[in-house]
């Protein structure tokens, strides 16, 4: 469903004197008397074309922290919902066995390193064979790799925050024996947040990076949130014929949460000087539209027009009218081309200036 908004609208009612000139009191001798009609002037005003869509809010970043090794939960160093910094230690598993394995690997590595250095010198002095040297080198490489693996396993017993954010609910307790892959908690970054929406392909040519977006959420009725488009998918969904569009929205107070529905208005185009008339002035015949324009002689002349956006009780005319021309909004059913008209008092047109 398309929704169009208008900006910068300044009501300006047409006030036309009805008692001046010889023709104001009646038509030509032998003709019909002038018909009283309500008329207003076509206005030039800014018009914003926007697309109404429903999307969903997603965190800037979100991960489930999982155990990379089995073990016993020794310490939980965060509170649920707490703000944490990047690299902060959140959970520590019992690392006694892993620390011992590292110490053993370090000892073996140092011994093999010393043997390798001696083997290099002995080979240089031709006191050992190339095969003996190769064995010392292989042992050194193996112990070096083993030490790196043991150190990584020890590091895996310490679960740190991969980015700054808010911790989720914890899924484990101290003393619990966990397996590799056990979900421990979640980490969420909510500033900024992202809004994801699927846009019909026919509108894609009018989208661009940096385009403004405005939306509301049910949790904060009446409050509008604003952001900018930063991603337009290069791929169309073949089933829905839509493209994924993402916008980024500042969220310093973390009001917005992942999973919320967003009712949004995506600005497609802004025209600073659009011609706008009240919608009742339009007469339609199939797909063709026309209006009655009051000329300088006080006669109604039919004018074909091309209609653009439909606004709230108004319509944009993209061709056929100029700003300031007088169009009939009430009484069109009684008129024919060239009919003399008498304009109703300005008070009658007041409702069309709102």
Secondary structure as GFF3:
##gff-version 3
##sequence-region A 1 354
A	DSSP	beta_strand	2	6	.	.	.	ID=ss1
A	DSSP	beta_strand	35	41	.	.	.	ID=ss2
A	DSSP	beta_strand	43	66	.	.	.	ID=ss3
A	DSSP	beta_strand	71	76	.	.	.	ID=ss4
A	DSSP	beta_strand	83	84	.	.	.	ID=ss5
A	DSSP	beta_strand	89	93	.	.	.	ID=ss6
A	DSSP	alpha_helix	96	124	.	.	.	ID=ss7
A	DSSP	alpha_helix	130	156	.	.	.	ID=ss8
A	DSSP	beta_strand	158	160	.	.	.	ID=ss9
A	DSSP	beta_strand	165	167	.	.	.	ID=ss10
A	DSSP	beta_strand	177	178	.	.	.	ID=ss11
A	DSSP	beta_strand	183	200	.	.	.	ID=ss12
A	DSSP	three_ten_helix	201	206	.	.	.	ID=ss13
A	DSSP	beta_strand	212	216	.	.	.	ID=ss14
A	DSSP	three_ten_helix	218	220	.	.	.	ID=ss15
A	DSSP	beta_strand	225	232	.	.	.	ID=ss16
A	DSSP	beta_strand	242	249	.	.	.	ID=ss17
A	DSSP	beta_strand	261	278	.	.	.	ID=ss18
A	DSSP	three_ten_helix	279	281	.	.	.	ID=ss19
A	DSSP	beta_strand	283	285	.	.	.	ID=ss20
A	DSSP	beta_strand	288	294	.	.	.	ID=ss21
A	DSSP	beta_strand	299	310	.	.	.	ID=ss22
A	DSSP	beta_strand	314	319	.	.	.	ID=ss23
A	DSSP	beta_strand	326	330	.	.	.	ID=ss24
A	DSSP	three_ten_helix	332	334	.	.	.	ID=ss25
A	DSSP	beta_strand	339	343	.	.	.	ID=ss26
A	DSSP	three_ten_helix	346	353	.	.	.	ID=ss27
###
